[in-house]
């Protein structure tokens, strides 16, 4: 690849666009039990790994991540139990190894454990060989701790490299949840060819991190009050319910687990429970259902 983007020929710019693309839509004709909406709650249990990835090893930054495992996770598990809501936990392998018994607590409560990198690495900063090695090592760790091999992946920071899809396919995974080409599930294409991999799309507006993250040495501040975020997520759910689609939410125990923020998640789940025909499901369950419906 040479020259500036405006100097590329059509084959070059079209090749970039067509490398990984959204294929056929996978919104099913019906959800299990006649449900009107699928609710896919997910938690990225990053804990200390983003700091470790960046070489930040002093106690202050690490303590902020430790809060997620020490306080956030137990609160979240209790809340999910009250609402009988299975969820998907995307866990960096280093997080799983640091916090003995945490992965087992997810499994014992009926939740899914899925891939989220080795140490929350930035995939686009790695060679394909490095990314593949970390992905396979992470899958081995989660399989050992969870008792079953993961079937899905969310790339750390949704950082999808030129190699990620090929690695995902080699791992034999059934779904990804890192891309943003739709509100509802779709099949991933690679160079125009169907892959059979279901995408459960994410979006920054359905993620707690952009609203609540804080860095005292930079301009990053939590500018949106929790109640404002609740109104956005409630509107997102209401629209998904009206359309018969999927409401997918991405949360982090060290962020959403604080008292004033967990309160809005509890209120959101109460709002959801007030509707008939809600199917709470893991990402893996949803991927399996939409694939079977469209087969």
Secondary structure, 3 states (H helix, E strand, C coil): CCCCHHHCCHHHHHHHHHHEEEEEECCCCCCHHHCCEEEEEEEECCCCHHHHHCCCCCHHHHHHHHHHHHHHHHHHHHHHHHCCCCCEEEECHHHHHHCCCHHHHHHHCCCEEEECCCCCCCHHHCCHHHHHHHHHHHHHHHHHHHCCCCCEECCHHHCCCCCHHHHHHHCCCCEECCCCCCCCCEEEEECCEEEEEEECCCCHHHECHHHHCCCCCCCCCCCCCHHHHHHHHHHHHHHHHHHCCEEEEEECHHHHCCHHHHHHHHHHHHHHHCCCCEEECCHHHHHHHHHHHHC
